[in-house]
Amino acid sequence: MTRVAAIDCGTNSIRLLVADLDPATGRFEELDRRMEVVRLGQGVDRTGRLAPEALERTFAACRTYAEVIRSLGATRLRFVATSASRDADNRDEFVRGVKEILGVEPEVVTGDQEAAFSFTGATRELAGSAHAGPWLVVDIGGGSTELVTGDSAVRAARSVDIGCVRLTERHLVRDGAVTDPPTPEQAAAIRADIEAALDEAAEAVPLGEAATLVGLAGSVTTVAAVALGLGTYDPAAIHHARVPLDRVREISDRLLRSTHEERAAIPVMHPGRVDVIAAGALILLAVMERTGAREVVVSEHDILDGIAFSAADPTG
């Protein structure tokens, strides 16, 4: 068993996992898993740069994570940065700051690498389960969405530039504030962007051929928590829950009709997702409708777990 730390820094959140694991056997013992919403991708779609205040929020979270990693004695650390960092002209400033705090250089991975990590993390424990392969994994992030299919290994993958933060900033922000609730025209504009992105993804990924659709990341797990009627966010209840298409459609419609205050009042809603969850739910709904999936299997294990396994693999 190797004690590893994995950090996934996305457009909306930065997450840490510390675990003891053996990549040869798949044995896995989680020691700490946490998330902070830092909105690193604030304004990147519009400016092409990481904002100073977004960088500072991210560096503050990194300082907290550094203390956790040291206290738990992780011997290997892998830091993976995704969509916002790929898109930013000043990503070197981000890389320098992270290296100063954590002692490792963040790997700004490609969309295909991101998809592979997500697939590994989500499907490693599905082999031999009731959730038959081949699987189509959809990882809905803040700046991008990864769609990847396979069974024992990745067969095809595509990362597309739609995410809950990117689409919210592109279509729902007016005069510095998110429209509450979105107008039908705004919702239609978001849906048009999603459909265009799915057309692009379909050029590489056979979207309708998988036996099981597996959904990852905060937009999906939040929709699942709402669907389950949870009073508090419970990862154990959410992990491998099945959410039917009709329920996803119902929740998506509800979120699009809601104001900020109404969304914030949902017991399982993280404060950092209140303004972006409607766009995230729309992405999930569109993927399910495009693929013909009658339900989505929700996984709490995702890109973060894939990064952890790669950190433990001496050949990785």
C-alpha positions as CSV (number, residue, x, y, z in Angstrom):
1,M,0.0,0.0,0.0
2,T,1.3,3.5,-0.9
3,R,0.0,6.6,0.8
4,V,-0.7,9.2,-1.9
5,A,-2.2,12.6,-2.3
6,A,-4.1,13.6,-5.4
7,I,-5.3,17.1,-6.2
8,D,-7.8,18.0,-9.0
9,C,-8.0,21.7,-9.7
10,G,-10.8,22.5,-12.1
11,T,-12.7,25.6,-13.2
12,N,-15.0,25.7,-10.2
13,S,-13.5,23.7,-7.4
14,I,-10.2,22.3,-6.1
15,R,-10.3,18.9,-4.4
16,L,-8.0,16.7,-2.4
17,L,-7.9,13.0,-1.8
18,V,-5.4,11.3,0.5
19,A,-5.5,7.5,0.4
20,D,-3.6,4.3,0.9
21,L,-3.9,2.2,-2.2
22,D,-2.3,-0.7,-4.2
23,P,-2.7,-0.2,-8.0
24,A,-2.0,-3.8,-8.7
25,T,-4.9,-5.2,-6.6
26,G,-7.2,-2.1,-6.6
27,R,-7.2,-2.1,-2.8
28,F,-8.2,1.4,-1.6
29,E,-8.5,3.0,1.8
30,E,-9.6,6.6,1.8
31,L,-8.1,8.8,4.6
32,D,-9.3,12.3,3.6
33,R,-11.4,13.7,0.8
34,R,-12.4,17.4,0.7
35,M,-13.4,20.2,-1.7
36,E,-13.3,23.9,-1.8
37,V,-15.1,26.0,-4.4
38,V,-12.5,28.6,-5.5
39,R,-13.9,29.5,-9.0
40,L,-10.4,29.5,-10.6
41,G,-12.0,29.9,-14.0
42,Q,-13.8,33.2,-13.1
43,G,-13.9,35.2,-16.3
44,V,-11.5,33.0,-18.3
45,D,-14.0,32.4,-21.1
46,R,-14.3,36.2,-21.6
47,T,-10.7,37.4,-20.8
48,G,-8.5,34.4,-21.4
49,R,-6.7,35.0,-18.1
50,L,-6.9,33.8,-14.5
51,A,-8.1,36.7,-12.3
52,P,-5.8,37.7,-9.4
53,E,-8.6,37.1,-6.8
54,A,-9.3,33.7,-8.3
55,L,-5.6,32.8,-8.1
56,E,-5.4,33.9,-4.5
57,R,-8.5,31.8,-3.5
58,T,-6.9,28.8,-5.1
59,F,-3.5,29.4,-3.5
60,A,-5.2,29.7,-0.1
61,A,-6.9,26.3,-0.6
62,C,-3.5,24.9,-1.6
63,R,-2.0,26.1,1.7
64,T,-4.7,24.3,3.6
65,Y,-4.2,21.1,1.5
66,A,-0.4,21.2,2.1
67,E,-1.0,21.0,5.8
68,V,-3.3,18.1,5.4
69,I,-0.9,16.2,3.2
70,R,2.0,16.8,5.6
71,S,0.0,15.7,8.6
72,L,-1.1,12.5,7.0
73,G,2.4,11.7,5.7
74,A,1.6,11.1,2.0
75,T,4.7,10.1,0.2
76,R,3.6,10.9,-3.3
77,L,1.6,13.8,-4.6
78,R,0.1,14.5,-8.0
79,F,-1.6,17.8,-8.9
80,V,-3.7,17.9,-12.0
81,A,-5.1,21.1,-13.4
82,T,-7.8,21.1,-16.1
83,S,-10.0,23.3,-18.2
84,A,-9.4,26.8,-16.8
85,S,-5.7,26.3,-16.6
86,R,-5.6,25.1,-20.2
87,D,-7.4,28.1,-21.4
88,A,-5.5,30.9,-19.5
89,D,-2.7,33.0,-21.0
90,N,-1.2,33.5,-17.6
91,R,-1.2,29.9,-16.5
92,D,2.6,30.2,-15.7
93,E,1.7,32.4,-12.7
94,F,-0.6,29.6,-11.5
95,V,2.1,27.0,-12.0
96,R,4.7,29.0,-10.0
97,G,2.3,29.7,-7.1
98,V,1.3,26.0,-6.8
99,K,4.9,24.9,-6.9
100,E,6.0,27.3,-4.2
101,I,3.2,26.1,-1.8
102,L,3.1,22.3,-2.5
103,G,6.6,21.6,-3.9
104,V,5.2,20.0,-7.1
105,E,4.5,21.5,-10.5
106,P,0.8,21.2,-11.5
107,E,0.3,19.2,-14.6
108,V,-2.0,21.1,-17.0
109,V,-3.4,18.0,-18.7
110,T,-5.2,17.8,-22.0
111,G,-8.8,17.0,-22.3
112,D,-8.1,13.5,-23.4
113,Q,-5.9,12.9,-20.4
114,E,-8.6,14.3,-18.1
115,A,-11.1,12.0,-19.7
116,A,-8.8,9.0,-19.1
117,F,-8.4,9.8,-15.4
118,S,-12.1,10.2,-15.0
119,F,-12.8,6.9,-16.7
120,T,-10.3,5.1,-14.5
121,G,-11.6,6.6,-11.3
122,A,-15.3,6.0,-12.1
123,T,-15.2,2.5,-13.5
124,R,-12.4,0.7,-11.6
125,E,-15.0,-0.8,-9.1
126,L,-17.8,-1.3,-11.7
127,A,-16.3,-4.4,-13.3
128,G,-18.4,-7.4,-12.3
129,S,-21.1,-5.2,-10.7
130,A,-24.7,-4.9,-11.7
131,H,-23.7,-1.8,-13.8
132,A,-22.7,-3.6,-17.0
133,G,-20.1,-2.3,-19.4
134,P,-19.3,-0.9,-21.8
135,W,-19.7,2.4,-20.0
136,L,-20.1,5.9,-21.2
137,V,-18.6,8.3,-18.5
138,V,-19.7,11.9,-18.6
139,D,-17.7,14.2,-16.3
140,I,-19.4,17.7,-16.2
141,G,-16.9,20.2,-14.9
142,G,-16.9,24.0,-14.6
143,G,-15.2,24.7,-17.9
144,S,-15.4,21.5,-19.9
145,T,-17.2,18.2,-20.1
146,E,-15.5,14.9,-20.8
147,L,-17.2,12.0,-22.6
148,V,-15.3,8.7,-22.6
149,T,-16.4,5.2,-23.4
150,G,-14.8,1.8,-22.9
151,D,-14.9,-1.3,-20.8
152,S,-11.5,-2.6,-19.5
153,A,-9.8,0.3,-21.1
154,V,-10.7,3.6,-22.8
155,R,-12.0,3.1,-26.3
156,A,-12.8,6.7,-27.3
157,A,-12.8,10.1,-25.5
158,R,-13.5,13.7,-26.3
159,S,-13.4,16.8,-24.1
160,V,-15.6,19.7,-25.2
161,D,-15.7,23.3,-23.9
162,I,-19.0,23.2,-22.1
163,G,-19.2,23.4,-18.4
164,C,-21.5,24.8,-15.7
165,V,-19.3,27.9,-15.1
166,R,-18.5,28.6,-18.7
167,L,-22.1,28.4,-19.9
168,T,-23.4,30.4,-16.9
169,E,-20.9,33.2,-17.5
170,R,-21.5,33.1,-21.3
171,H,-25.3,33.2,-21.2
172,L,-26.7,34.1,-17.8
173,V,-24.5,36.9,-16.5
174,R,-25.9,40.4,-17.2
175,D,-24.3,43.5,-15.6
176,G,-22.2,41.3,-13.4
177,A,-25.1,39.3,-11.9
178,V,-26.7,36.0,-12.8
179,T,-30.2,36.3,-14.3
180,D,-32.7,34.9,-11.8
181,P,-34.5,32.9,-13.1
182,P,-33.0,32.5,-16.6
183,T,-35.2,33.6,-19.5
184,P,-36.4,31.0,-22.0
185,E,-34.1,32.6,-24.6
186,Q,-31.1,32.2,-22.3
187,A,-31.9,28.6,-21.6
188,A,-32.3,28.0,-25.3
189,A,-28.9,29.5,-25.9
190,I,-27.3,27.3,-23.4
191,R,-29.0,24.2,-24.9
192,A,-27.8,25.2,-28.4
193,D,-24.2,25.4,-27.1
194,I,-24.6,22.0,-25.5
195,E,-26.0,20.4,-28.6
196,A,-23.2,21.8,-30.8
197,A,-20.6,20.4,-28.3
198,L,-22.3,17.0,-28.3
199,D,-22.2,17.0,-32.1
200,E,-18.5,17.5,-31.8
201,A,-18.1,14.8,-29.2
202,A,-20.1,12.4,-31.4
203,E,-17.4,12.6,-34.1
204,A,-15.0,10.7,-31.8
205,V,-17.2,8.9,-29.2
206,P,-20.1,6.6,-30.1
207,L,-22.6,8.2,-27.7
208,G,-25.4,5.7,-28.1
209,E,-23.6,2.4,-27.8
210,A,-22.8,2.1,-24.0
211,A,-24.8,-0.2,-21.7
212,T,-24.5,2.2,-18.8
213,L,-24.2,5.9,-18.5
214,V,-22.0,7.0,-15.5
215,G,-22.2,10.6,-14.4
216,L,-19.5,12.4,-12.4
217,A,-18.7,15.6,-10.6
218,G,-20.6,18.2,-8.6
219,S,-23.4,19.0,-11.0
220,V,-24.4,15.4,-11.3
221,T,-24.0,14.5,-7.7
222,T,-26.0,17.5,-6.7
223,V,-28.9,16.6,-9.0
224,A,-28.7,13.1,-7.6
225,A,-28.9,14.4,-4.0
226,V,-32.0,16.4,-4.9
227,A,-33.5,13.4,-6.7
228,L,-33.0,11.3,-3.6
229,G,-34.6,13.9,-1.4
230,L,-31.6,14.1,1.0
231,G,-31.7,16.6,3.9
232,T,-27.9,16.7,3.9
233,Y,-25.3,15.8,1.4
234,D,-24.5,12.1,1.9
235,P,-21.8,10.7,-0.5
236,A,-22.5,7.1,0.6
237,A,-26.2,7.5,-0.4
238,I,-25.3,9.2,-3.7
239,H,-22.6,6.8,-4.8
240,H,-24.0,4.4,-7.5
241,A,-27.5,5.8,-7.1
242,R,-29.6,5.5,-10.3
243,V,-31.5,8.6,-11.3
244,P,-34.1,8.2,-14.1
245,L,-34.2,10.5,-17.1
246,D,-37.7,11.8,-16.1
247,R,-36.4,12.8,-12.7
248,V,-33.4,14.6,-14.2
249,R,-35.7,16.5,-16.6
250,E,-38.0,17.5,-13.7
251,I,-35.0,18.8,-11.6
252,S,-33.5,20.6,-14.5
253,D,-36.8,22.4,-15.2
254,R,-37.2,23.3,-11.5
255,L,-33.6,24.7,-11.4
256,L,-34.2,26.8,-14.5
257,R,-37.4,28.3,-13.0
258,S,-35.8,29.0,-9.6
259,T,-34.2,32.2,-8.2
260,H,-30.9,32.4,-6.4
261,E,-32.7,32.3,-3.1
262,E,-34.8,29.2,-4.0
263,R,-31.7,27.3,-5.2
264,A,-29.7,28.3,-2.2
265,A,-32.5,27.0,0.0
266,I,-32.1,23.4,-1.3
267,P,-30.6,21.5,1.6
268,V,-27.9,19.7,-0.4
269,M,-26.8,22.7,-2.5
270,H,-23.2,23.8,-2.0
271,P,-23.0,27.6,-1.9
272,G,-20.5,27.6,-4.7
273,R,-22.9,25.8,-7.0
274,V,-26.0,27.9,-6.5
275,D,-25.5,30.1,-9.6
276,V,-24.1,27.4,-11.9
277,I,-26.2,24.3,-11.1
278,A,-28.9,25.0,-13.7
279,A,-26.4,25.0,-16.6
280,G,-24.8,21.8,-15.2
281,A,-28.2,20.1,-14.9
282,L,-28.9,21.0,-18.5
283,I,-25.7,19.4,-19.7
284,L,-26.6,16.2,-17.9
285,L,-30.2,16.2,-19.3
286,A,-28.9,16.8,-22.9
287,V,-26.4,14.0,-22.7
288,M,-29.1,11.6,-21.4
289,E,-31.5,12.6,-24.2
290,R,-28.8,12.4,-26.9
291,T,-27.6,8.9,-25.8
292,G,-31.0,7.5,-25.1
293,A,-30.1,6.7,-21.5
294,R,-33.1,5.9,-19.4
295,E,-31.1,6.5,-16.2
296,V,-27.6,7.7,-15.0
297,V,-25.5,5.8,-12.5
298,V,-23.9,8.5,-10.3
299,S,-20.4,8.0,-9.0
300,E,-18.6,9.8,-6.2
301,H,-15.4,8.3,-7.5
302,D,-14.1,10.3,-10.5
303,I,-11.0,12.0,-11.9
304,L,-9.6,12.5,-8.4
305,D,-9.5,8.7,-7.8
306,G,-8.0,8.2,-11.2
307,I,-5.2,10.7,-10.3
308,A,-4.6,8.9,-7.0
309,F,-4.2,5.5,-8.7
310,S,-1.8,7.1,-11.2
311,A,0.2,8.6,-8.4
312,A,0.6,5.2,-6.7
313,D,1.7,3.5,-9.9
314,P,5.5,3.7,-10.1
315,T,5.3,3.4,-13.9
316,G,2.7,6.2,-14.1
